[in-house]
Amino acid sequence: MLENDLAKLHCNTSVPTHPPLAPGPSNSMS
């Protein structure tokens, strides 16, 4: 839960629509 929150915050700075991961690895997972 804590990790998700942190990741969400980081994503919010870049892309809130994407999951808690960079657009690189996130795209691959998607």
PyMOL Python script that loads the backbone (N, CA, C, O; Angstrom):
from pymol import cmd

cmd.read_pdbstr("""\
ATOM      1  N   MET A   1       0.852  -1.202   0.000  1.00  0.00           N
ATOM      2  CA  MET A   1       0.000   0.000   0.000  1.00  0.00           C
ATOM      3  C   MET A   1       0.890   1.256   0.000  1.00  0.00           C
ATOM      4  O   MET A   1       0.680   2.196  -0.767  1.00  0.00           O
ATOM      5  N   LEU A   2       1.865   1.231   0.869  1.00  0.00           N
ATOM      6  CA  LEU A   2       2.773   2.379   0.957  1.00  0.00           C
ATOM      7  C   LEU A   2       3.521   2.547  -0.352  1.00  0.00           C
ATOM      8  O   LEU A   2       3.689   3.657  -0.858  1.00  0.00           O
ATOM      9  N   GLU A   3       3.963   1.429  -0.884  1.00  0.00           N
ATOM     10  CA  GLU A   3       4.726   1.485  -2.145  1.00  0.00           C
ATOM     11  C   GLU A   3       3.850   2.064  -3.255  1.00  0.00           C
ATOM     12  O   GLU A   3       4.296   2.886  -4.056  1.00  0.00           O
ATOM     13  N   ASN A   4       2.616   1.625  -3.283  1.00  0.00           N
ATOM     14  CA  ASN A   4       1.685   2.098  -4.313  1.00  0.00           C
ATOM     15  C   ASN A   4       1.508   3.613  -4.193  1.00  0.00           C
ATOM     16  O   ASN A   4       1.480   4.331  -5.192  1.00  0.00           O
ATOM     17  N   ASP A   5       1.391   4.074  -2.964  1.00  0.00           N
ATOM     18  CA  ASP A   5       1.222   5.509  -2.722  1.00  0.00           C
ATOM     19  C   ASP A   5       2.419   6.284  -3.254  1.00  0.00           C
ATOM     20  O   ASP A   5       2.274   7.300  -3.933  1.00  0.00           O
ATOM     21  N   LEU A   6       3.602   5.781  -2.931  1.00  0.00           N
ATOM     22  CA  LEU A   6       4.836   6.442  -3.370  1.00  0.00           C
ATOM     23  C   LEU A   6       4.913   6.445  -4.883  1.00  0.00           C
ATOM     24  O   LEU A   6       5.231   7.458  -5.505  1.00  0.00           O
ATOM     25  N   ALA A   7       4.621   5.310  -5.453  1.00  0.00           N
ATOM     26  CA  ALA A   7       4.674   5.167  -6.916  1.00  0.00           C
ATOM     27  C   ALA A   7       3.646   6.105  -7.544  1.00  0.00           C
ATOM     28  O   ALA A   7       3.912   6.756  -8.553  1.00  0.00           O
ATOM     29  N   LYS A   8       2.480   6.158  -6.932  1.00  0.00           N
ATOM     30  CA  LYS A   8       1.414   7.008  -7.470  1.00  0.00           C
ATOM     31  C   LYS A   8       1.872   8.467  -7.472  1.00  0.00           C
ATOM     32  O   LYS A   8       1.636   9.210  -8.424  1.00  0.00           O
ATOM     33  N   LEU A   9       2.523   8.848  -6.397  1.00  0.00           N
ATOM     34  CA  LEU A   9       3.001  10.223  -6.289  1.00  0.00           C
ATOM     35  C   LEU A   9       4.004  10.500  -7.400  1.00  0.00           C
ATOM     36  O   LEU A   9       3.946  11.537  -8.061  1.00  0.00           O
ATOM     37  N   HIS A  10       4.909   9.576  -7.594  1.00  0.00           N
ATOM     38  CA  HIS A  10       5.938   9.728  -8.636  1.00  0.00           C
ATOM     39  C   HIS A  10       5.279   9.799 -10.007  1.00  0.00           C
ATOM     40  O   HIS A  10       5.650  10.610 -10.856  1.00  0.00           O
ATOM     41  N   CYS A  11       4.303   8.939 -10.198  1.00  0.00           N
ATOM     42  CA  CYS A  11       3.599   8.892 -11.492  1.00  0.00           C
ATOM     43  C   CYS A  11       2.823  10.196 -11.682  1.00  0.00           C
ATOM     44  O   CYS A  11       2.770  10.749 -12.781  1.00  0.00           O
ATOM     45  N   ASN A  12       2.234  10.667 -10.607  1.00  0.00           N
ATOM     46  CA  ASN A  12       1.446  11.892 -10.671  1.00  0.00           C
ATOM     47  C   ASN A  12       2.295  13.029 -11.224  1.00  0.00           C
ATOM     48  O   ASN A  12       1.806  13.896 -11.948  1.00  0.00           O
ATOM     49  N   THR A  13       3.580  13.007 -10.867  1.00  0.00           N
ATOM     50  CA  THR A  13       4.482  14.072 -11.332  1.00  0.00           C
ATOM     51  C   THR A  13       4.703  13.941 -12.830  1.00  0.00           C
ATOM     52  O   THR A  13       4.931  14.931 -13.525  1.00  0.00           O
ATOM     53  N   SER A  14       4.636  12.716 -13.316  1.00  0.00           N
ATOM     54  CA  SER A  14       4.883  12.490 -14.745  1.00  0.00           C
ATOM     55  C   SER A  14       3.570  12.183 -15.461  1.00  0.00           C
ATOM     56  O   SER A  14       3.127  12.936 -16.328  1.00  0.00           O
ATOM     57  N   VAL A  15       2.960  11.069 -15.083  1.00  0.00           N
ATOM     58  CA  VAL A  15       1.720  10.643 -15.761  1.00  0.00           C
ATOM     59  C   VAL A  15       0.816   9.897 -14.772  1.00  0.00           C
ATOM     60  O   VAL A  15       1.075   8.736 -14.456  1.00  0.00           O
ATOM     61  N   PRO A  16      -0.230  10.549 -14.288  1.00  0.00           N
ATOM     62  CA  PRO A  16      -1.136   9.956 -13.301  1.00  0.00           C
ATOM     63  C   PRO A  16      -2.006   8.848 -13.897  1.00  0.00           C
ATOM     64  O   PRO A  16      -2.518   7.993 -13.176  1.00  0.00           O
ATOM     65  N   THR A  17      -2.163   8.874 -15.198  1.00  0.00           N
ATOM     66  CA  THR A  17      -3.022   7.872 -15.853  1.00  0.00           C
ATOM     67  C   THR A  17      -2.302   6.532 -15.921  1.00  0.00           C
ATOM     68  O   THR A  17      -2.932   5.475 -15.866  1.00  0.00           O
ATOM     69  N   HIS A  18      -0.977   6.582 -16.042  1.00  0.00           N
ATOM     70  CA  HIS A  18      -0.210   5.336 -16.130  1.00  0.00           C
ATOM     71  C   HIS A  18      -0.024   4.721 -14.747  1.00  0.00           C
ATOM     72  O   HIS A  18      -0.136   5.425 -13.743  1.00  0.00           O
ATOM     73  N   PRO A  19       0.254   3.440 -14.677  1.00  0.00           N
ATOM     74  CA  PRO A  19       0.490   2.745 -13.403  1.00  0.00           C
ATOM     75  C   PRO A  19       1.748   3.257 -12.715  1.00  0.00           C
ATOM     76  O   PRO A  19       2.476   4.070 -13.286  1.00  0.00           O
ATOM     77  N   PRO A  20       2.013   2.796 -11.502  1.00  0.00           N
ATOM     78  CA  PRO A  20       3.193   3.220 -10.726  1.00  0.00           C
ATOM     79  C   PRO A  20       4.489   2.731 -11.340  1.00  0.00           C
ATOM     80  O   PRO A  20       5.245   2.000 -10.700  1.00  0.00           O
ATOM     81  N   LEU A  21       4.750   3.125 -12.572  1.00  0.00           N
ATOM     82  CA  LEU A  21       5.992   2.711 -13.243  1.00  0.00           C
ATOM     83  C   LEU A  21       6.295   3.648 -14.403  1.00  0.00           C
ATOM     84  O   LEU A  21       5.392   4.272 -14.961  1.00  0.00           O
ATOM     85  N   ALA A  22       7.550   3.742 -14.756  1.00  0.00           N
ATOM     86  CA  ALA A  22       7.929   4.631 -15.866  1.00  0.00           C
ATOM     87  C   ALA A  22       7.163   4.225 -17.125  1.00  0.00           C
ATOM     88  O   ALA A  22       6.669   3.101 -17.222  1.00  0.00           O
ATOM     89  N   PRO A  23       7.066   5.143 -18.083  1.00  0.00           N
ATOM     90  CA  PRO A  23       6.350   4.881 -19.336  1.00  0.00           C
ATOM     91  C   PRO A  23       7.001   3.748 -20.127  1.00  0.00           C
ATOM     92  O   PRO A  23       6.366   3.138 -20.988  1.00  0.00           O
ATOM     93  N   GLY A  24       8.254   3.473 -19.836  1.00  0.00           N
ATOM     94  CA  GLY A  24       8.982   2.406 -20.543  1.00  0.00           C
ATOM     95  C   GLY A  24       8.485   1.028 -20.122  1.00  0.00           C
ATOM     96  O   GLY A  24       7.830   0.332 -20.897  1.00  0.00           O
ATOM     97  N   PRO A  25       8.806   0.637 -18.877  1.00  0.00           N
ATOM     98  CA  PRO A  25       8.407  -0.684 -18.355  1.00  0.00           C
ATOM     99  C   PRO A  25       6.890  -0.803 -18.273  1.00  0.00           C
ATOM    100  O   PRO A  25       6.331  -1.884 -18.461  1.00  0.00           O
ATOM    101  N   SER A  26       6.242   0.297 -17.995  1.00  0.00           N
ATOM    102  CA  SER A  26       4.779   0.307 -17.872  1.00  0.00           C
ATOM    103  C   SER A  26       4.148  -0.104 -19.197  1.00  0.00           C
ATOM    104  O   SER A  26       3.241  -0.935 -19.232  1.00  0.00           O
ATOM    105  N   ASN A  27       4.634   0.481 -20.277  1.00  0.00           N
ATOM    106  CA  ASN A  27       4.094   0.196 -21.605  1.00  0.00           C
ATOM    107  C   ASN A  27       4.264  -1.286 -21.922  1.00  0.00           C
ATOM    108  O   ASN A  27       3.386  -1.918 -22.509  1.00  0.00           O
ATOM    109  N   SER A  28       5.401  -1.819 -21.524  1.00  0.00           N
ATOM    110  CA  SER A  28       5.702  -3.232 -21.811  1.00  0.00           C
ATOM    111  C   SER A  28       4.730  -4.121 -21.032  1.00  0.00           C
ATOM    112  O   SER A  28       4.219  -5.112 -21.556  1.00  0.00           O
ATOM    113  N   MET A  29       4.488  -3.755 -19.789  1.00  0.00           N
ATOM    114  CA  MET A  29       3.587  -4.542 -18.939  1.00  0.00           C
ATOM    115  C   MET A  29       2.157  -4.435 -19.460  1.00  0.00           C
ATOM    116  O   MET A  29       1.407  -5.412 -19.462  1.00  0.00           O
ATOM    117  N   SER A  30       1.795  -3.242 -19.896  1.00  0.00           N
ATOM    118  CA  SER A  30       0.446  -3.013 -20.407  1.00  0.00           C
ATOM    119  C   SER A  30       0.229  -3.884 -21.630  1.00  0.00           C
ATOM    120  O   SER A  30      -0.847  -3.852 -22.227  1.00  0.00           O
TER     121      SER A  30
END
""", "prot")
cmd.dss("prot")
cmd.show_as("cartoon", "prot")
cmd.util.cbc("prot")
cmd.orient("prot")
